[in-house]
Amino acid sequence: MADIVEIFLQRLGCSDDGDGHGTRRVVFFTYCELAATLFFAVLTYLSLVYWSTGDHLSIRIYGLLCFVIEIYIFAYTAVRVYHQSEHRDMYQRSRKVGIPENYRRKIETVIKYHLVMSNVVLAIPMLCTISLDGLRMGDPFTFPFMDVLPIKTTNVTVYVCKYILYTFPLYFAHLELCFLNVTFMYSTGAVIRHFQILDEQVEEAMVTEDEQKLKIAIIHHQQVLKFFKDMKTVYEKPLLLTIEGFGLYIGLCCCAIIQVIQGFVDQIILGLCIASCVAGFMTISLYCICASNMYDLQNGILNSLFDHRSCYSRKQSFKRLILIMMTRATIPLEFNVYSLFIVNLNLLVKILKLTYSVLNVLLTTINLKFKETAT
C-alpha cells in the first residue's frame, strides 16, 4: 500500500505507460462515465417531471437530491476532461520534487476513505432490505439510487441486477471527488516541498553571500510561483463547483430536514441529508485547510533573508538580488477563485455560520407556525 497514491494517479491518466494504451483506456473510461452519468441524470429528471401526482413527497425529494448530485458529477467529469493535459503536466512536475511524507500519508487516508465509504453506503440499502420486515424488494429506499428504470422488481434476480446498475452513480461520484481531492492535495504538497527547498537555498546563499546560489534560488522561486499560478487555473472551476454546489446542496438538505421534522417526509431522508452534509463539510474543510497551509509559505524565505547580516551587505549586486527576492516573497499565496472568494479557513467559518443561520431561520419559522396553529 506504500505506492497507493502513485498508482491511483497513474490509473486516472496523470501519467502514461509509454505506448499510449493507458491514456486511451482512461479516455474511453471517462467518456463512458460521462455517458452513464448523463443517462442517469436524464432518467431522474424524467421520473421527477412525469411522476404521478399520488406519490410521496419523500420520493420526490430523494429524486431531486440524486438529480443534483448527477448534474454536479457530470460537470466535474467534464472539467477533468478539459484539464486532463494540465493535470498530467502538473503531476509530472510535482513528481520531480516530491511531496512531504505527512502529505503522502494524508492522501493515502483520503483514498482509503473514499474506497471504504463508497462500499459502506452501497451496502446499507441492501442490509436494510434484508433485516427490516417493513421493507420489500423494489421499495424506493432499497436501492443506492432512485429507482428510475421502468422495470418492475418482481424477483431477486431483477432486484440484484437493478441494484448493481444503481451502484455506478455512487462509484462515479466518489471517484470524481477522490480524484479532485487527491490531485489538489498532491499539488499543495508539491508547493510546500518546493518552499522547503527554497528556504534551504536562500539560507545557504545568505550564509555564504554567494550571488550565484541566490540567483538559482530566485529562478527556482519564479518557477514555483508559475506552478502555483497554473495550479489556480486548473482548480478554479472544480473548487467553484464544489464550494458553490455544496453550499446550494446543504441549503436544499436543510429544507428537507425541516420537512422531516414536520412529518411530511420519511425519516430516512434525514439520515441521507445529514450524511451528505457531513461529507460536504469534510470536502470543503480539506480545500480550506490545504489552501491555508500555502498562505504563509513565503515567510520562511523572508526569515532567511532578514536573519543574517548579509542582508546589509555592501555589495550592490548582492543587495539587488536580495531586494528582488524580498519583493516577490512579500506576496502571499492566496488561492482566489475567479475573484469571488479566497479559499482559506475564514471561508470555512463563513460557510458554517451561513448554514447555521439558514437552519435557525427555518426552525424559527416552524416554531412560529406551531404557535399560531396551537392558538
ZABA-463934 format. One record per residue: x, y, z negated of N, C-alpha, C in turn; residue in three letters. Coordinates in pm, whole numbers, padded with zeros to 5 digits, always signed. Atoms other than C-alpha are relative to their C-alpha. Layout:
! residues N
XYZXYZXYZALA
...
! end
This chain:
! residues 375
+00081-00121+00000+00000+00000+00000+00086+00128+00000MET
-00087-00118+00009+00306+00230-00003-00015+00090+00122ALA
+00008-00078-00123+00253+00339+00360-00144+00022+00044ASP
+00141-00013-00036-00125+00373+00346-00028+00135+00066ILE
+00021-00133-00057-00104+00746+00427+00043+00002+00146VAL
-00050+00001-00137+00109+00696+00738-00085-00090+00089GLU
+00083+00092-00080-00099+00400+00855-00133+00065+00035ILE
+00129-00065-00024-00423+00596+00816+00011+00108+00107PHE
-00016-00108-00096-00294+00897+01009+00036-00052+00139LEU
-00036+00056-00130-00143+00683+01285-00119-00066+00067GLN
+00118+00066-00058-00464+00484+01330-00101+00099+00055ARG
+00096-00101-00045-00660+00805+01378+00060+00096+00102LEU
-00050-00072-00116-00440+00931+01660+00097+00111-00027GLY
-00099-00104+00026-00193+01159+01482+00138-00034+00055CYS
-00123+00041-00068+00089+00959+01642-00033-00112+00096SER
+00023+00100-00104+00121+00721+01935+00095-00118-00021ASP
-00085+00117+00012+00267+00372+01962+00106-00008+00109ASP
-00105-00004-00102+00485+00471+02259-00050-00025+00140GLY
+00049+00032-00134+00292+00320+02551-00136+00063+00029ASP
+00127-00070-00024-00026+00529+02508-00123-00080-00034GLY
+00118+00081+00030-00252+00237+02409-00070+00049-00126HIS
+00060-00048+00124-00302+00376+02057-00086+00122+00023GLY
+00077-00121-00029-00416+00712+02189-00128-00031+00074THR
+00121+00036-00076-00658+00555+02435-00103-00069-00090ARG
+00094+00064+00092-00807+00338+02161-00069+00102-00089ARG
+00057-00104+00086-00856+00641+01938-00101+00084+00077VAL
+00091-00080-00082-01017+00840+02221-00129-00077+00026VAL
+00118+00083-00025-01252+00552+02306-00086-00011-00126PHE
+00075+00011+00126-01349+00505+01939-00068+00132-00035PHE
+00057-00130+00036-01404+00878+01890-00123+00032+00084THR
+00117-00027-00084-01639+00909+02188-00116-00093-00033TYR
+00107+00091+00047-01830+00602+02070-00062+00053-00129CYS
+00050-00058+00124-01857+00767+01729-00089+00121+00027GLU
+00083-00115-00037-01988+01087+01887-00135-00044+00055LEU
+00125+00048-00059-02247+00894+02089-00091-00061-00106ALA
+00082+00063+00104-02363+00690+01788-00057+00105-00096ALA
+00048-00106+00090-02387+00999+01565-00112+00080+00064THR
+00106-00073-00070-02588+01188+01826-00125-00085+00014LEU
+00114+00093-00011-02810+00881+01875-00082-00001-00128PHE
+00071+00004+00128-02896+00862+01504-00061+00136-00032PHE
+00056-00133+00026-02944+01240+01482-00128+00022+00079ALA
+00120-00017-00085-03193+01239+01773-00114-00086-00052VAL
+00105+00089+00053-03382+00939+01633-00057+00054-00131LEU
+00049-00055+00127-03402+01102+01290-00088+00122+00025THR
+00082-00117-00033-03532+01426+01441-00136-00041+00056TYR
+00127+00047-00057-03795+01242+01643-00089-00061-00107LEU
+00078+00061+00108-03902+01049+01334-00062+00108-00088SER
+00055-00108+00082-03944+01373+01139-00111+00075+00071LEU
+00097-00079-00075-04136+01550+01416-00129-00077+00025VAL
+00116+00077-00041-04368+01270+01523-00048-00097-00108TYR
+00047+00085+00109-04425+01113+01179-00148+00027-00024TRP
+00143-00016+00026-04789+01052+01092-00022+00085-00125SER
+00027-00097+00109-04950+01301+00850-00022-00067-00134THR
+00030+00063+00128-05025+01045+00585+00122-00050-00075GLY
-00119+00052+00065-04667+00968+00495+00040+00087-00118ASP
-00040-00066+00122-04500+01062+00170+00099+00112+00028HIS
-00096-00109-00011-04304+01383+00120+00142-00050-00025LEU
-00133+00055+00030-04016+01173-00017+00070-00046+00127SER
-00060+00051-00122-03958+01011+00322+00044+00115+00090ILE
-00037-00116-00082-03959+01347+00497+00127+00067-00053ARG
-00120-00062+00058-03703+01494+00255+00122-00089+00022ILE
-00110+00095-00023-03490+01180+00283+00046+00008+00146TYR
-00035-00012-00142-03503+01206+00662+00068+00132+00031GLY
-00061-00131-00022-03419+01578+00651+00145+00000-00048LEU
-00137+00008+00051-03111+01510+00435+00089-00080+00095LEU
-00077+00082-00095-02998+01236+00675+00027+00076+00129CYS
-00017-00076-00124-03054+01463+00975+00107+00108-00015PHE
-00101-00104+00023-02847+01746+00824+00140-00060-00004VAL
-00131+00065+00007-02563+01506+00747+00048-00041+00138ILE
-00040+00044-00134-02564+01365+01101+00043+00118+00088GLU
-00037-00118-00078-02552+01714+01255+00141+00046-00036ILE
-00132-00046+00042-02251+01809+01048+00109-00100+00035TYR
-00100+00100-00038-02071+01481+01113+00029+00008+00150ILE
-00022-00020-00144-02123+01534+01487+00088+00121+00024PHE
-00082-00121-00015-01977+01884+01451+00144-00027-00044ALA
-00135+00035+00045-01679+01750+01251+00076-00077+00107TYR
-00065+00085-00100-01605+01487+01515+00035+00081+00124THR
-00028-00083-00118-01632+01738+01799+00118+00093-00024ALA
-00114-00087+00033-01392+01977+01623+00129-00080-00005VAL
-00121+00084+00006-01148+01692+01559+00048-00035+00140ARG
-00039+00028-00138-01152+01600+01929+00062+00124+00064VAL
-00050-00125-00059-01097+01965+02023+00142+00031-00047TYR
-00132-00030+00056-00794+01995+01794+00088-00124-00012HIS
-00076+00124+00013-00658+01643+01847+00149+00021+00027GLN
-00141-00022-00033-00335+01761+02011+00069+00082-00109SER
-00059-00079+00108-00278+02020+01735+00024-00085-00124GLU
-00019+00090+00113-00331+01755+01467+00124-00087+00020HIS
-00115+00086-00029-00076+01531+01638+00130+00079-00012ARG
-00120-00082+00005+00175+01815+01671+00036+00036-00145ASP
-00027-00036+00139+00138+01924+01307+00046-00121-00080MET
-00043+00120+00071+00174+01566+01186+00145-00034+00032TYR
-00139+00028-00038+00495+01517+01384+00095+00099-00065GLN
-00085-00101+00065+00636+01843+01248+00007-00022-00151ARG
+00001+00023+00144+00533+01751+00893+00084-00121-00038SER
-00077+00120+00030+00695+01407+00911+00149+00027-00007ARG
-00144-00029+00000+01035+01563+00980+00048+00049-00135LYS
-00040-00054+00130+01038+01742+00645-00054-00083-00115VAL
+00060+00082+00105+00813+01504+00449-00089+00082-00092GLY
+00085-00066+00098+00580+01584+00161+00043-00044-00139ILE
-00035+00041+00137+00628+01578-00218-00068-00133-00038PRO
+00050+00133+00037+00576+01239-00379-00134+00009-00073GLU
+00128-00012+00070+00296+01364-00604-00115+00025+00096ASN
+00105-00021-00101+00103+01481-00296-00030-00131+00073TYR
+00024+00129-00066+00151+01141-00134-00090-00089-00086ARG
+00085+00081+00089+00000+00973-00439-00143+00053-00002ARG
+00135-00057-00002-00293+01215-00436-00073-00037+00129LYS
+00061+00036-00128-00357+01144-00067-00041-00146+00000ILE
+00035+00141+00010-00349+00771-00133-00127-00018-00084GLU
+00120+00006+00084-00608+00825-00408-00124+00042+00078THR
+00113-00047-00080-00834+01019-00168-00042-00107+00100VAL
+00032+00106-00098-00812+00742+00096-00071-00116-00070ILE
+00062+00112+00074-00893+00472-00162-00139+00038-00049LYS
+00132-00046+00046-01180+00683-00298-00104-00014+00111TYR
+00096+00008-00111-01348+00710+00043-00025-00146+00041HIS
+00016+00140-00035-01286+00342+00112-00092-00072-00099LEU
+00080+00067+00103-01439+00231-00218-00142+00056-00003VAL
+00131-00061+00014-01726+00481-00233-00091-00031+00118MET
+00085+00034-00115-01846+00407+00120-00062-00138-00017SER
+00052+00135+00021-01883+00039+00032-00095-00008-00119ASN
+00089-00002+00116-02039+00112-00307-00137+00057+00038VAL
+00126-00061-00042-02302+00342-00155-00079-00092+00092VAL
+00068+00094-00090-02377+00084+00112-00062-00117-00074LEU
+00049+00118+00072-02425-00193-00143-00120+00030-00088ALA
+00107-00033+00096-02667-00003-00369-00140-00032+00054ILE
+00137+00032-00046-02983-00025-00147-00028-00150+00007PRO
+00022+00144-00008-02934-00396-00086-00013-00063-00137MET
+00009+00052+00136-02874-00467-00455-00133+00036-00064LEU
+00131-00040+00054-03185-00268-00548-00112-00083+00061CYS
+00102+00082-00067-03389-00461-00289-00005-00140-00058THR
-00006+00137+00054-03272-00792-00432-00046-00006-00145ILE
+00023+00008+00145-03303-00706-00802-00135+00056-00044SER
+00125-00064+00042-03617-00487-00816-00120-00067+00067LEU
+00120+00066-00054-03955-00655-00777-00089+00097+00077ASP
+00087-00096-00065-04124-00333-00670+00040+00036+00142GLY
-00048-00031-00135-03916-00303-00353-00007-00124+00089LEU
+00004+00108-00098-03969-00513-00043+00089+00036+00119ARG
-00083-00024-00118-03755-00553+00266-00075+00089+00099MET
+00060-00092-00095-03820-00268+00505-00060+00124-00060GLY
+00046-00123+00064-03931-00013+00246+00096+00114+00032ASP
-00083-00113-00045-03799+00339+00313+00137+00008-00065PRO
-00127-00018+00070-03523+00332+00050+00078-00129-00018PHE
-00076+00125+00005-03399-00021+00108+00109-00005+00105THR
-00108-00010-00098-03160+00095+00381+00094+00114-00041PHE
-00092-00110+00031-02847+00314+00350-00023+00125+00086PRO
+00035-00112-00087-03002+00544+00613-00149-00006+00024PHE
+00144-00001-00029-03352+00649+00711-00033-00102+00109MET
+00041+00101-00098-03533+00371+00900-00063+00071+00120ASP
+00043-00077-00116-03559+00537+01240-00032-00089+00121VAL
+00027+00089-00113-03592+00231+01465-00146-00047-00003LEU
+00142+00044-00003-03948+00146+01578-00012-00152+00005PRO
+00002+00146+00008-03894-00218+01484-00043-00038-00141ILE
+00048+00040+00131-04092-00372+01200+00092-00104-00062LYS
-00086+00093+00073-03890-00552+00936-00087-00115-00049THR
+00089+00112+00030-04066-00887+00932+00068-00114-00073THR
-00070+00110+00066-03796-01123+00808+00140+00045-00039ASN
-00134-00033+00051-03448-01138+00656+00096+00032+00114VAL
-00092-00023-00112-03273-01154+00994-00011+00142+00054THR
+00021-00136-00050-03428-00830+01117+00051+00102-00102VAL
-00045-00091+00107-03358-00664+00781+00152+00011-00001TYR
-00147-00002+00003-02990-00764+00786+00056+00071+00123VAL
-00047-00066-00123-02945-00651+01149-00017+00151-00008CYS
+00023-00144+00013-03102-00313+01081+00090+00060-00108LYS
-00086-00048+00109-02903-00280+00758+00142+00023+00051TYR
-00136-00013-00055-02574-00341+00942+00007+00120+00094ILE
+00000-00113-00093-02671-00088+01209-00001+00134-00075LEU
+00009-00125+00076-02752+00177+00946+00124+00026-00085TYR
-00125-00026+00071-02410+00135+00786+00093+00091+00079THR
-00090-00080-00083-02244+00310+01081-00003+00149-00033PHE
-00002-00145+00034-02363+00666+00997+00076+00030-00128PRO
-00069-00024+00127-02233+00632+00642+00150-00018+00014LEU
-00143+00020-00022-01898+00490+00750+00061+00115+00080TYR
-00049-00112-00080-01860+00764+01011+00014+00126-00085PHE
-00006-00120+00085-01937+01033+00752+00123-00005-00091ALA
-00116+00012+00089-01675+00902+00508+00130+00006+00080HIS
-00121-00001-00082-01423+00855+00790+00038+00142+00039LEU
-00029-00137-00041-01453+01214+00914+00042+00087-00118GLU
-00038-00077+00118-01441+01363+00566+00138-00042-00051LEU
-00130+00050+00045-01146+01141+00475+00111+00053+00090CYS
-00101-00051-00092-00957+01246+00788+00028+00148-00026PHE
-00017-00143+00026-01017+01615+00717+00073+00022-00133LEU
-00065-00016+00131-00918+01580+00350+00147-00040+00006ASN
-00138+00052-00002-00605+01375+00422+00091+00091+00082VAL
-00086-00085-00083-00472+01591+00706+00023+00137-00063THR
-00017-00129+00067-00535+01912+00511+00098-00012-00115PHE
-00093+00021+00111-00357+01776+00204+00141-00029+00050MET
-00131+00033-00055-00074+01640+00419+00070+00128+00050TYR
-00058-00126-00048-00021+01979+00586+00037+00091-00117SER
-00032-00079+00119-00036+02152+00246+00127-00051-00067THR
-00121+00057+00057+00226+01911+00112+00123+00033+00082GLY
-00113-00036-00086+00447+01984+00413+00043+00145-00023ALA
-00033-00140+00028+00425+02359+00346+00073+00013-00134VAL
-00065-00005+00132+00514+02307-00020+00142-00055+00008ILE
-00133+00057-00014+00809+02085+00076+00094+00096+00074ARG
-00080-00100-00071+00931+02349+00322+00050+00108-00095HIS
-00040-00107+00092+00934+02611+00049+00095-00050-00108PHE
-00100+00056+00092+01118+02379-00188+00139+00003+00063GLN
-00129-00005-00071+01393+02350+00073+00046+00144+00018ILE
-00034-00142-00016+01379+02726+00138+00057+00060-00128LEU
-00052-00051+00128+01428+02802-00232+00145-00041-00020ASP
-00137+00049+00013+01741+02587-00232+00094+00072+00096GLU
-00084-00069-00098+01873+02750+00085+00030+00145-00042GLN
-00019-00139+00043+01818+03105-00044+00088+00006-00124VAL
-00082+00004+00122+01965+03015-00383+00148-00019+00034GLU
-00139+00027-00039+02280+02874-00223+00061+00118+00073GLU
-00051-00116-00074+02314+03173+00013+00030+00117-00092ALA
-00021-00111+00091+02282+03422-00273+00119-00025-00092MET
-00113+00032+00089+02533+03241-00494+00133+00020+00073VAL
-00125-00007-00077+02798+03224-00220+00011+00126+00084THR
+00005-00121-00085+02696+03551-00047+00037-00035+00146GLU
-00028+00049-00136+02702+03358+00281-00109+00053+00094ASP
+00097-00058-00093+02534+03556+00559-00057-00105+00095GLU
+00045+00102-00095+02516+03257+00792-00109-00087-00061GLN
+00101+00083+00067+02326+03048+00538-00130+00078-00021LYS
+00120-00081+00018+02089+03335+00471-00074+00019+00132LEU
+00063-00006-00132+02026+03372+00844-00076-00129+00031LYS
+00067+00130-00021+01944+02999+00861-00128-00005-00083ILE
+00119-00001+00085+01703+03046+00569-00109+00091+00058ALA
+00098-00092-00061+01536+03342+00746-00068-00066+00119ILE
+00059+00070-00116+01487+03138+01065-00094-00111-00047ILE
+00085+00106+00056+01351+02846+00860-00129+00058-00056HIS
+00118-00065+00057+01115+03082+00678-00097+00044+00110HIS
+00084-00040-00113+00988+03216+01010-00073-00120+00059GLN
+00063+00121-00052+00919+02862+01130-00110-00050-00093GLN
+00102+00041+00097+00730+02784+00809-00124+00089+00010VAL
+00113-00091-00016+00513+03093+00849-00077-00030+00128LEU
+00065+00041-00125+00442+02984+01207-00082-00127-00022LYS
+00072+00124+00031+00344+02638+01078-00127+00031-00080PHE
+00116-00037+00081+00112+02796+00819-00107+00068+00086PHE
+00096-00065-00090-00048+03014+01089-00070-00103+00088LYS
+00061+00106-00079-00106+02707+01309-00096-00083-00085ASP
+00085+00075+00092-00249+02527+01009-00133+00071-00022MET
+00124-00075+00018-00503+02805+00952-00086-00006+00126LYS
+00076+00007-00126-00602+02797+01320-00071-00134+00014THR
+00057+00134-00016-00662+02421+01313-00113-00025-00099VAL
+00095+00036+00106-00856+02410+00985-00106+00106-00026TYR
+00102-00103+00022-01064+02729+01011-00140-00054+00028GLU
+00134+00050-00036-01356+02561+01190-00047-00109-00096LYS
+00046+00102+00095-01367+02245+00971-00031+00054-00138PRO
+00026-00054+00133-01341+02445+00649-00125+00087-00001LEU
+00123-00079-00008-01611+02685+00764-00122-00092+00000LEU
+00110+00096-00003-01838+02391+00847-00020-00064-00136LEU
+00010+00070+00127-01757+02220+00518-00058+00089-00109THR
+00041-00086+00111-01799+02513+00280-00139+00058+00023ILE
+00134-00053-00029-02096+02676+00453-00102-00113+00004GLU
+00092+00112-00011-02252+02338+00529-00037-00058-00135GLY
+00030+00053+00133-02218+02206+00176-00078+00102-00082PHE
+00079-00100+00071-02350+02537+00045-00148-00009+00035GLY
+00139+00015-00042-02667+02503+00252-00059-00133-00047LEU
+00047+00132+00040-02691+02133+00172-00029-00005-00151TYR
+00023-00004+00145-02657+02196-00202-00126+00079-00032ILE
+00124-00074+00019-02932+02458-00179-00122-00084+00034GLY
+00109+00090-00037-03154+02206+00000-00021-00107-00107LEU
+00011+00102+00105-03076+01947-00267-00063+00059-00126CYS
+00062-00064+00116-03171+02196-00542-00151+00008+00017CYS
+00144-00004-00027-03510+02243-00377-00061-00140-00015CYS
+00051+00137+00013-03551+01864-00355-00005-00044-00146ALA
+00001+00034+00143-03458+01828-00724-00121+00061-00069ILE
+00118-00064+00058-03731+02076-00815-00126-00077+00037ILE
+00116+00080-00041-03979+01873-00613-00010-00130-00080GLN
-00001+00122+00083-03873+01564-00807-00051+00031-00140VAL
+00043-00037+00135-03920+01744-01140-00151+00024-00005ILE
+00144-00025-00005-04270+01850-01034-00081-00126+00027GLN
+00069+00126-00023-04352+01490-00947-00050-00019+00141GLY
+00046+00012-00138-04410+01545-00575+00086-00097+00083PHE
-00096+00079-00076-04108+01342-00463+00048-00116-00086VAL
-00049+00119+00069-03980+00995-00552+00129+00030-00076ASP
-00116-00027+00084-03717+00989-00828+00131-00047+00063GLN
-00123+00045-00064-03469+00807-00606+00067+00113+00078ILE
-00057-00117-00067-03426+01136-00416+00090+00078-00096ILE
-00081-00070+00100-03291+01284-00740+00141-00058-00006LEU
-00130+00064+00003-03011+01028-00750+00082+00030+00125GLY
-00070-00030-00124-02926+01086-00384+00052+00144+00002LEU
-00040-00141+00000-02917+01465-00430+00115+00024-00096CYS
-00108-00020+00098-02701+01451-00743+00130-00059+00051ILE
-00122+00065-00051-02455+01206-00584+00062+00080+00114ALA
-00054-00076-00114-02423+01408-00263+00052+00137-00042SER
-00048-00129+00049-02388+01738-00452+00134-00014-00072CYS
-00128+00024+00069-02112+01595-00671+00111-00023+00103VAL
-00099+00024-00106-01931+01469-00358+00036+00130+00071ALA
-00025-00127-00064-01970+01813-00200+00089+00091-00085GLY
-00083-00081+00089-01827+01991-00504+00143-00053-00008PHE
-00134+00059+00003-01534+01747-00514+00078+00037+00126MET
-00067-00034-00126-01456+01815-00147+00041+00147+00003THR
-00032-00143+00002-01475+02194-00185+00111+00028-00102ILE
-00104-00020+00102-01264+02174-00503+00136-00041+00054SER
-00128+00045-00057-00995+01982-00314+00060+00107+00088LEU
-00052-00103-00089-00965+02252-00049+00043+00124-00078TYR
-00033-00120+00076-00969+02537-00301+00127-00018-00082CYS
-00121+00025+00080-00703+02377-00520+00123-00005+00088ILE
-00115+00008-00092-00474+02294-00227+00038+00138+00054CYS
-00029-00134-00051-00507+02645-00085+00059+00090-00108ALA
-00056-00080+00110-00439+02800-00427+00144-00038-00030SER
-00138+00043+00024-00123+02592-00462+00099+00064+00098ASN
-00088-00062-00098+00015+02760-00149+00011+00151-00018MET
+00010-00146+00005-00073+03116-00251+00129+00066-00049TYR
-00116-00066+00061+00232+03196-00467+00131-00073+00028ASP
-00124+00069-00033+00494+02979-00295+00113+00098+00032LEU
-00102-00099-00032+00673+03296-00185+00075+00049-00123GLN
-00064-00050+00122+00755+03377-00548+00135-00067-00025ASN
-00127+00069+00020+01030+03115-00553+00112+00067+00077GLY
-00102-00069-00080+01213+03296-00273+00035+00133-00063ILE
-00027-00130+00063+01173+03634-00442+00082-00015-00127LEU
-00078+00022+00122+01304+03494-00770+00145-00031+00032ASN
-00137+00032-00039+01607+03351-00592+00075+00124+00047SER
-00065-00122-00049+01676+03691-00435+00033+00097-00113LEU
-00018-00100+00104+01637+03902-00748+00084-00048-00118PHE
-00070+00053+00116+01807+03669-00997+00152+00003+00014ASP
-00144+00000-00020+02155+03721-00854+00050+00142+00029HIS
-00061-00131-00025+02389+04017-00839+00024+00025+00148ARG
-00019-00016-00145+02428+03950-00469-00108+00088+00061SER
+00108-00086-00049+02101+04136-00430+00048+00145+00013CYS
-00052-00137-00001+02302+04454-00496+00138+00004+00067TYR
-00128+00007-00071+02585+04361-00264+00026+00128+00080SER
-00037-00119-00076+02778+04642-00096+00006-00025+00151ARG
-00004+00032-00143+02780+04458+00236-00133+00041+00064LYS
+00122-00050-00062+02531+04641+00456-00072-00110+00080GLN
+00061+00107-00079+02474+04341+00683-00071-00100-00089SER
+00062+00095+00093+02402+04114+00385-00125+00062-00064PHE
+00117-00068+00058+02168+04371+00229-00114+00008+00101LYS
+00103-00004-00103+01983+04399+00561-00072-00134+00010ARG
+00061+00134-00003+01925+04022+00565-00089-00022-00123LEU
+00081+00015+00121+01801+04034+00206-00132+00077+00013ILE
+00122-00080-00019+01553+04311+00294-00097-00068+00097LEU
+00086+00073-00094+01425+04109+00589-00073-00113-00071ILE
+00061+00112+00072+01366+03808+00366-00100+00050-00104MET
+00092-00056+00100+01207+04023+00092-00131+00045+00064MET
+00120-00052-00067+00968+04188+00337-00094-00112+00038THR
+00085+00112-00041+00843+03855+00467-00054-00077-00120ARG
+00039+00081+00116+00831+03691+00124-00103+00070-00088ALA
+00100-00070+00081+00604+03960-00024-00142-00023+00051THR
+00133+00028-00055+00314+03848+00198-00052-00131-00059ILE
+00051+00125+00059+00101+03593+00005-00058-00092+00107PRO
+00054+00100-00093-00004+03274+00179-00149-00019-00029LEU
+00144+00007+00019-00378+03340+00182-00063-00078+00115GLU
+00067+00081-00101-00599+03090+00361-00134+00064+00032PHE
+00123-00066-00043-00857+03312+00533-00074-00086+00101ASN
+00085+00072-00094-01147+03153+00718-00080+00102+00078VAL
+00066-00097-00088-01244+03388+01005-00032+00132-00071TYR
+00017-00124+00076-01210+03683+00764-00132+00005-00077SER
+00126+00006+00074-01532+03567+00597+00025-00019-00150LEU
-00034+00024+00140-01380+03437+00274+00140-00059-00007PHE
-00132+00056+00026-01049+03330+00122-00018-00127-00082ILE
+00012+00128+00069-01020+02966+00017+00096+00000-00118VAL
-00079+00007+00123-00899+02969-00344-00093-00037-00115ASN
+00081+00039+00117-01020+02895-00697-00113+00099-00027LEU
+00108-00098+00017-01221+03219-00705-00122-00036+00085ASN
+00111+00043-00085-01430+03088-00415-00076-00115-00064LEU
+00065+00112+00068-01498+02767-00608-00088+00050-00115LEU
+00078-00056+00111-01614+02968-00911-00126+00070+00053VAL
+00116-00068-00059-01843+03179-00689-00105-00100+00046LYS
+00095+00102-00046-02000+02867-00537-00072-00063-00119ILE
+00062+00057+00119-02061+02718-00882-00101+00097-00062LEU
+00093-00100+00056-02218+03042-01006-00124+00014+00087LYS
+00115-00014-00090-02437+03070-00697-00093-00120-00011LEU
+00082+00120+00015-02555+02711-00731-00080+00003-00129THR
+00070-00010+00129-02638+02764-01097-00112+00104+00006TYR
+00101-00106-00009-02824+03087-01016-00122-00047+00078SER
+00112+00049-00082-03033+02923-00742-00083-00100-00078VAL
+00073+00100+00077-03123+02627-00962-00074+00063-00116LEU
+00063-00067+00113-03201+02856-01256-00125+00077+00044ASN
+00115-00073-00052-03433+03074-01044-00115-00096+00033VAL
+00104+00097-00033-03619+02768-00916-00065-00057-00125LEU
+00056+00053+00125-03659+02626-01267-00087+00103-00071LEU
+00079-00107+00062-03781+02963-01398-00135+00016+00070THR
+00124-00010-00077-04039+02981-01118-00096-00113-00036THR
+00085+00115+00036-04167+02634-01206-00060+00018-00138ILE
+00052-00022+00136-04198+02723-01575-00111+00103-00001ASN
+00105-00101-00008-04399+03032-01487-00129-00058+00057LEU
+00119+00062-00059-04633+02827-01271-00068-00092-00100LYS
+00059+00088+00102-04677+02573-01550-00075+00080-00105PHE
+00067-00083+00099-04763+02851-01794-00131+00057+00052LYS
+00122-00053-00061-05016+03005-01555-00107-00107+00012GLU
+00095+00111-00012-05174+02666-01499-00058-00036-00137THR
+00046+00035+00134-05194+02599-01874-00100+00102-00055ALA
+00092-00102+00048-05363+02931-01943-00126+00008+00083THR
! end
